[in-house]
Amino acid sequence: MKSERLEVRRLIRAPGERIFAAWTQPDQLRRWWGPPGVRCVDASVNLSVGGAYRIVNELPDGSRMTIFGEFTLISPPRLLAYTWSTDPHNPAREQVTVRFEPQGVNTEIVIVHELITDPSILEQHRYGWEGCLDGLQEYLTEVGDH
């Protein structure tokens, strides 16, 4: 079965350590995760290889969607890799790799979302990631270096 690959990049004015923490600490994740109209209502993160994460999104219509998976690679503050699924009945798992690359006072976030077996959701993933990065950028601007 052919799978799709998506890459999304964003330059954010914040150190990699700060962005890595925002990405991996549930209390911070809940404050910025999700594209416009989607709210993260719950998040849990066991930041260890083989550790599980779970993100519960409330969609504009009030329904909820859970994203879950396991960490496959963790190298703070530069790299995270994890499986991604929204369907507990489907054993297929997509793979997400996030690199936090220092660029002076900025950090370039490079998200590679792979093993997407349904090409029709590729643009949904792009919209989701772009929206998440918008939210992250706004969150980091609001909180500064606190």
For each residue, the residues with C-beta under 8 A, 3 or more apart:
1: 117
2: 117
3: 114 115 116 117
4: 114 116 117 119 122
5: 112 113 114 116
6: 111 112 113 114 116 122 125 126 129
7: 110 111 112 113
8: 110 111 113 126 129 130 133
9: 108 109 110 111
10: 108 109 133 137
11: 103 106 107 108 109
12: 19 106 107 108 109 133 136 137 140
13: 105 106 140 141
14: 18 19 106 107 140 145
15: 18 19 77 102 105 107
16: 19 20 77 78 100 101 102 107
17: 20 21 76 77
18: 14 15 21 22 140 145
19: 12 14 15 16 22 23 77 100 107 109 136 140
20: 16 17 23 24 76 77 78 80 100
21: 17 18 24 25 28 77
22: 18 19 25 28 29 32 136 139 140
23: 19 20 28 29 80 98 136
24: 20 21 29 45 47 76 80
25: 21 22 28 29 45
26: 29 30 43 44 45
27: 30 31
28: 21 22 23 25 31 32 139
29: 22 23 24 25 26 32 33 40 43 45 55
30: 26 27 33 40 41 42 43
31: 27 28 40 139
32: 22 28 29 40 132 135 136 138 139 140
33: 29 30 40 43 55 57 132 135
34: 38 39 40 57 128 131 132 135
35: 38 127 128 130 131 132 134 135
36: 131 134
37: 59 60
38: 34 35 57 58 59 60 128 131
39: 34 57 58
40: 29 30 31 32 33 34 43 55 56 57 58
41: 30 56 57 58 64
42: 30 54 55 56
43: 26 29 30 33 40 53 54 55 56
44: 26 52 53 54
45: 24 25 26 29 51 53
46: 51 52 53 71
47: 24 51 71 74
48: 51 71 74
49: 71 72 73 74
50: 70 71
51: 45 46 47 48 70 71
52: 44 46 68 69 70 71
53: 43 44 45 46 68 69 70 71 82
54: 42 43 44 66 67 68
55: 29 33 40 42 43 66 67 68
56: 40 41 42 43 64 65 66
57: 33 34 38 39 40 41 64 65 66 67
58: 38 39 40 41 62 63 64
59: 37 38 62 63 64 65
60: 37 38
61:
62: 58 59
63: 58 59
64: 41 56 57 58 59
65: 56 57 59 86
66: 54 55 56 57 86
67: 54 55 57 84 85 86
68: 52 53 54 55 85 86 88
69: 52 53 82 83 84 85 93 96
70: 50 51 52 53 82 83
71: 46 47 48 49 50 51 52 53 74 80 81 82
72: 49 81 82 83 95
73: 49 79 80 81 97
74: 47 48 49 71 79 80 81
75: 78 79 80
76: 17 20 24
77: 15 16 17 19 20 21 100
78: 16 20 75 99 100 101
79: 73 74 75 97 98 99 100
80: 20 23 24 71 73 74 75 96 97 98
81: 71 72 73 74 95 96 97 98
82: 53 69 70 71 72 95 96
83: 69 70 72 93 94 95 96
84: 67 69 93 94 95 96 113
85: 67 68 69 88 90 92 93 94
86: 65 66 67 68
87: 90
88: 68 85
89:
90: 85 87
91:
92: 85 115 117
93: 69 83 84 85 115
94: 83 84 85 113 114 115 116 117
95: 72 81 82 83 84 113 114 115
96: 69 80 81 82 83 84 111 112 113 114
97: 73 79 80 81 111 112 114
98: 23 79 80 81 109 110 111 112
99: 78 79 108 109 110 112
100: 16 19 20 77 78 79 107 108 109
101: 16 78 107 108 109 110
102: 15 16 106 107
103: 11 106 107 108
104:
105: 13 15
106: 11 12 13 14 102 103
107: 11 12 14 15 16 19 100 101 102 103
108: 9 10 11 12 99 100 101 103
109: 9 10 11 12 19 98 99 100 101 133 136
110: 7 8 9 98 99 101
111: 6 7 8 9 96 97 98 129 133
112: 5 6 7 96 97 98 99
113: 5 6 7 8 84 94 95 96 116 125 129
114: 3 4 5 6 94 95 96 97
115: 3 92 93 94 95
116: 3 4 5 6 94 113 119 121 122 125
117: 1 2 3 4 92 94
118: 121 122
119: 4 116 122
120: 124
121: 116 118 124 125
122: 4 6 116 118 119 125 126
123: 126 127
124: 120 121 127 128
125: 6 113 116 121 122 128 129
126: 6 8 122 123 129 130
127: 35 123 124 130 131
128: 34 35 38 124 125 131 132
129: 6 8 111 113 125 126 132 133
130: 8 35 126 127 133 134
131: 34 35 36 38 127 128 134 135
132: 32 33 34 35 128 129 135 136
133: 8 10 12 109 111 129 130 136 137
134: 35 36 130 131 137 138
135: 32 33 34 35 131 132 138 139
136: 12 19 22 23 32 109 132 133 139 140
137: 10 12 133 134 140 141
138: 32 134 135 141 142
139: 22 28 31 32 135 136 142 143
140: 12 13 14 18 19 22 32 136 137 143 144
141: 13 137 138 144
142: 138 139
143: 139 140 146
144: 140 141
145: 14 18
146: 143
